[in-house]
């Protein structure tokens, strides 16, 4: 199993970042995804170049600002996938920590690239909403 982690301080409040992250059907910050549907704790979407994906929302905690989800259906089956986004306050700014456990290890590079472009998309959305 491989662990991919991104950490970044965003010049926005935790609440502003959480407003975007916690809306599990919001797709404007996820490049190559036009629409995300959610039913019974499962979100479904199609990602350009990858295909249909389903993720089970495991934790959506407004108090701790934690989102945790697991990919349960992917075009190339995964042995293990667990992603966690934690937000915390650092002097009025938001420390975003995004960790993904992934197996097989060969999938880690693709997952990391997706996380990085999504983080860039999140920054763009937040800067427009200022």
C-alpha positions in Angstrom: 0.0 0.0 0.0 1.2 3.5 -0.9 0.3 6.7 1.1 0.0 10.0 -0.8 -0.2 13.2 1.2 -0.7 16.8 0.2 -0.4 19.6 2.8 -1.0 23.2 2.0 -1.9 26.4 3.9 -4.6 28.2 2.0 -5.2 31.9 2.5 -8.8 31.4 3.4 -10.8 30.5 6.5 -11.5 26.9 7.4 -15.2 27.6 7.1 -14.7 29.0 3.5 -12.7 25.9 2.4 -15.1 23.5 4.2 -18.1 25.1 2.4 -16.6 23.8 -0.9 -15.2 20.5 0.4 -18.2 19.5 2.4 -20.6 19.8 -0.6 -19.9 16.3 -1.9 -21.8 16.9 -5.2 -19.9 20.1 -6.0 -17.7 19.5 -9.1 -16.4 22.9 -10.1 -13.1 22.4 -8.2 -12.5 18.9 -9.7 -11.0 19.2 -13.2 -12.4 16.8 -15.8 -15.6 16.2 -13.8 -18.7 17.9 -15.0 -21.3 16.6 -12.6 -21.3 14.6 -9.3 -24.4 12.8 -8.1 -24.9 11.4 -4.6 -27.4 8.9 -3.3 -27.4 7.0 0.0 -23.9 8.1 0.8 -22.4 7.1 -2.6 -21.2 9.8 -5.0 -20.9 8.9 -8.6 -19.2 10.7 -11.4 -17.3 10.3 -14.7 -13.7 11.6 -15.0 -12.3 12.3 -18.4 -9.6 9.8 -19.3 -10.5 7.5 -16.4 -14.2 6.7 -16.6 -17.0 6.0 -14.1 -16.1 6.2 -10.4 -18.2 5.6 -7.3 -17.0 6.7 -3.8 -18.6 5.9 -0.5 -18.7 8.9 1.9 -17.5 7.5 5.2 -17.1 10.6 7.3 -18.5 14.1 6.7 -18.0 15.9 10.0 -18.8 19.6 10.2 -17.3 19.9 13.7 -13.9 18.5 12.9 -13.9 19.6 9.3 -13.1 16.1 8.1 -14.2 14.3 4.9 -13.3 10.7 4.4 -14.3 8.6 1.4 -13.4 5.3 -0.3 -13.5 4.5 -4.0 -15.7 1.5 -4.3 -16.0 1.3 -8.1 -13.3 2.3 -10.6 -12.5 1.3 -14.2 -9.4 -0.5 -12.9 -10.3 -2.2 -9.7 -8.4 -1.1 -6.6 -7.4 -3.4 -3.7 -7.6 -0.5 -1.2 -8.5 3.2 -1.4 -9.1 5.5 1.6 -8.9 9.3 1.3 -9.1 11.8 4.1 -9.3 15.6 3.9 -8.7 17.4 7.2 -8.9 21.1 7.6 -7.5 23.0 10.6 -7.0 26.7 11.4 -3.6 28.2 11.4 -3.8 31.9 12.4 -7.0 32.5 10.4 -5.8 30.5 7.4 -6.7 26.9 6.5 -4.2 24.0 6.7 -5.5 21.4 4.3 -4.2 17.9 4.7 -5.3 15.4 2.1 -4.1 11.8 2.6 -4.9 8.8 0.4 -4.0 5.2 1.1 -3.9 3.3 -2.2 -3.3 -0.2 -3.4 -2.0 -1.4 -5.7 1.0 0.9 -5.5 1.1 1.5 -9.2 -2.1 3.5 -8.9 -0.5 6.0 -6.5 0.9 8.3 -9.3 -2.4 8.7 -11.0 -4.2 9.4 -7.7 -1.5 11.9 -6.7 -1.9 13.7 -10.0 -5.6 13.9 -9.5 -5.2 15.2 -6.0 -2.8 17.9 -7.2 -5.0 19.2 -10.1 -8.0 19.1 -7.7 -6.2 21.1 -5.1 -5.3 23.6 -7.8 -9.0 23.7 -8.8 -9.9 24.3 -5.2 -7.6 27.3 -5.0 -9.1 28.8 -8.2 -12.6 28.4 -6.9 -11.7 29.9 -3.5 -10.0 32.9 -5.1 -13.1 33.5 -7.3 -15.4 33.4 -4.2 -13.3 36.0 -2.2 
